[in-house]
Amino acid sequence: MRLIGRLATMLGLAASPALAGEGITWPDLPTTGFVVGRTATVEDAKKGNATFSMDGKSQGALPIAIPQYVWWTDETGSKHPMILVQAELAPDGTKIVGLRDFGGEGTVATLLEVELLGTKKPN
């Protein structure tokens, strides 16, 4: 079982894998569909505004610019261009982030797996 899958299962989250790509054209950052300055609710996740909810167990939102461009490195070492849409502190102190690929598919990862690129297009 994948590391992210195990982590998501442990935290009661659901994760979707992103697809790697070459010759990347970074899209504009979204104006909706993300959570800033607070923890995500189950309703946020159902509406597509969050990739996960800790259902009230989060220790709080992380002070990170959201949305922003990131590189996510998966468990095989492959890098995926993504958009950070959520960042929270898990009950065990792990920094968990919600990401979306350019097709809108969500992924749950740890902050350690992500390289933050900021709010300006990396191109």
C-alpha positions as CSV (number, residue, x, y, z in Angstrom):
1,M,0.0,0.0,0.0
2,R,1.3,3.5,-0.9
3,L,2.7,5.7,1.9
4,I,0.1,8.4,1.1
5,G,-2.6,5.8,1.1
6,R,-1.5,4.5,4.5
7,L,-1.3,8.0,5.9
8,A,-4.7,8.9,4.5
9,T,-6.3,5.7,5.9
10,M,-4.7,6.4,9.3
11,L,-6.1,9.9,9.3
12,G,-9.5,8.8,7.9
13,L,-8.8,10.7,4.6
14,A,-9.2,9.9,1.0
15,A,-6.4,10.5,-1.5
16,S,-6.3,10.4,-5.3
17,P,-3.1,10.0,-7.2
18,A,-1.9,12.8,-9.5
19,L,-0.4,12.2,-13.0
20,A,3.1,13.2,-13.9
21,G,3.6,15.3,-17.0
22,E,6.3,16.9,-19.2
23,G,6.3,20.1,-21.1
24,I,4.2,21.8,-18.4
25,T,2.0,24.8,-19.0
26,W,1.0,26.0,-15.5
27,P,-2.6,27.2,-15.4
28,D,-3.7,30.4,-13.6
29,L,-4.4,29.8,-9.9
30,P,-8.0,29.1,-9.1
31,T,-10.2,31.8,-7.5
32,T,-12.4,29.2,-5.8
33,G,-12.1,25.6,-4.6
34,F,-9.7,26.0,-1.8
35,V,-9.6,26.5,2.0
36,V,-7.6,29.4,3.5
37,G,-7.0,30.4,7.2
38,R,-9.2,27.6,8.7
39,T,-9.5,23.9,8.8
40,A,-11.7,22.2,6.2
41,T,-15.0,20.7,7.1
42,V,-16.6,17.5,5.7
43,E,-18.9,19.8,3.8
44,D,-15.9,21.6,2.2
45,A,-14.6,18.3,1.0
46,K,-18.0,17.2,-0.3
47,K,-18.3,20.5,-2.3
48,G,-14.9,20.1,-3.8
49,N,-13.3,23.0,-1.9
50,A,-11.0,20.7,0.0
51,T,-9.2,17.5,-0.8
52,F,-9.6,16.1,2.8
53,S,-11.3,16.8,6.1
54,M,-10.0,15.7,9.5
55,D,-13.6,16.1,10.7
56,G,-12.8,18.5,13.6
57,K,-9.6,16.7,14.6
58,S,-7.1,19.1,12.9
59,Q,-4.9,21.2,15.1
60,G,-5.4,24.2,12.7
61,A,-4.6,25.7,9.4
62,L,-0.9,26.1,8.4
63,P,0.3,29.7,7.7
64,I,1.0,29.0,4.0
65,A,-0.1,31.0,0.9
66,I,-3.1,29.2,-0.6
67,P,-3.6,28.6,-3.5
68,Q,0.0,28.3,-4.8
69,Y,2.0,26.3,-7.3
70,V,4.0,23.3,-6.0
71,W,5.9,20.3,-7.1
72,W,4.8,17.1,-5.3
73,T,7.2,14.2,-5.2
74,D,5.5,10.9,-4.9
75,E,6.8,7.7,-3.2
76,T,8.5,6.6,-6.4
77,G,10.5,9.9,-6.6
78,S,8.4,11.3,-9.6
79,K,7.6,15.0,-9.5
80,H,4.1,16.2,-10.3
81,P,3.1,19.8,-10.9
82,M,0.2,20.6,-8.6
83,I,-1.7,23.4,-7.0
84,L,-1.8,23.6,-3.2
85,V,-5.4,24.1,-2.0
86,Q,-5.3,23.3,1.7
87,A,-2.8,22.9,4.5
88,E,-3.4,21.7,8.0
89,L,-1.7,20.3,11.1
90,A,-2.8,16.7,11.9
91,P,-3.4,15.6,15.5
92,D,0.0,13.9,15.6
93,G,1.7,17.1,14.4
94,T,2.2,16.0,10.8
95,K,1.8,18.9,8.3
96,I,-0.8,17.7,5.7
97,V,-1.6,19.4,2.4
98,G,-4.3,19.1,-0.1
99,L,-3.2,19.3,-3.7
100,R,-5.0,19.3,-7.1
101,D,-3.6,18.4,-10.4
102,F,-4.4,20.5,-13.5
103,G,-7.4,18.2,-14.2
104,G,-8.9,18.9,-10.8
105,E,-8.0,15.5,-9.2
106,G,-7.1,15.8,-5.5
107,T,-4.1,14.3,-3.7
108,V,-3.4,14.3,0.1
109,A,0.3,14.5,1.0
110,T,2.7,15.7,3.7
111,L,4.3,19.1,3.5
112,L,7.7,17.3,3.4
113,E,6.7,15.8,0.0
114,V,6.0,19.3,-1.5
115,E,8.2,22.0,-2.9
116,L,6.4,25.3,-2.6
117,L,6.8,27.5,-5.7
118,G,4.7,30.5,-4.7
119,T,1.8,32.3,-6.4
120,K,3.5,33.4,-9.6
121,K,3.5,31.0,-12.6
122,P,6.7,29.0,-12.6
123,N,7.0,29.2,-16.5
